[in-house]
Amino acid sequence: MTSEKITVQSLYTVTDEELMLMSSQNPEVRFERNANGTLEIMPPTGGISGNREIKAGAYLLNWVESQDLGEVFGPSTGFIAVLT
């Protein structure tokens, strides 16, 4: 399986609500918006990468919980950066 990252330069800035709507209407596609507002459609990971990702996440979660350090989130979790 070959995959490529597709970058789409928007004619206008996509709002948080529009990005969430696009994502919810297209669950098979992973949209990301970078710091300059460019939308990127990310290809899915392959089997080897997906396996390594879940193992790393499991090790991290176990360690964080054993040390009571806080929360761990999956790689597809969306966050809004607040710049100060």
C-alpha positions in Angstrom: 0.0 0.0 0.0 1.4 3.4 -1.0 0.3 6.6 0.7 1.1 10.2 0.3 0.4 13.2 2.5 -2.0 15.6 0.7 -1.8 19.3 1.6 -4.8 21.6 0.7 -4.2 25.3 0.9 -7.6 26.9 2.0 -8.9 30.0 0.4 -10.0 31.0 3.9 -9.2 30.0 7.4 -11.1 27.0 8.5 -12.7 27.5 11.9 -12.5 24.9 14.7 -16.2 24.1 14.2 -15.7 23.5 10.5 -12.7 21.3 11.1 -14.7 19.3 13.6 -17.6 19.0 11.3 -15.4 17.9 8.4 -13.8 15.3 10.6 -17.1 13.9 12.0 -18.6 13.7 8.5 -15.5 11.9 7.1 -14.4 9.5 9.9 -12.2 7.5 7.5 -10.1 10.6 6.8 -7.8 12.3 9.3 -7.7 16.0 8.8 -5.1 18.2 10.6 -4.6 21.9 10.5 -1.1 23.3 11.0 -0.1 26.6 12.6 -0.5 28.6 9.4 -4.0 27.2 8.8 -3.1 24.8 6.0 -5.3 21.6 6.0 -3.5 18.3 5.7 -5.1 15.0 5.1 -3.0 12.4 6.8 -2.8 8.8 5.5 -3.3 5.9 7.9 -0.3 4.2 9.4 0.8 0.8 8.2 0.7 -2.4 10.2 4.3 -2.1 11.6 3.9 1.5 12.5 0.5 1.0 14.1 1.8 -1.9 16.2 4.8 0.2 17.4 2.5 3.1 18.2 0.1 1.0 20.3 3.0 -0.6 22.2 4.6 2.7 22.9 1.3 4.1 24.1 0.7 1.1 26.3 4.1 1.4 27.9 3.6 5.2 28.4 0.2 4.8 29.9 1.3 2.1 32.3 4.3 4.2 33.5 2.2 7.4 33.8 -0.5 5.6 35.8 2.0 3.8 38.0 3.6 7.2 38.9 0.3 9.1 39.2 1.6 11.7 36.7 -1.6 12.7 34.9 -3.3 11.8 31.6 -2.2 10.1 28.4 -4.0 10.7 25.1 -4.0 8.8 21.8 -2.3 10.2 18.7 -5.6 11.2 17.0 -6.7 13.4 19.9 -7.4 17.0 18.8 -6.1 19.9 20.8 -6.3 23.6 20.4 -3.1 25.4 21.1 -3.3 28.6 23.1 -0.4 30.9 22.4 0.5 33.4 25.0 
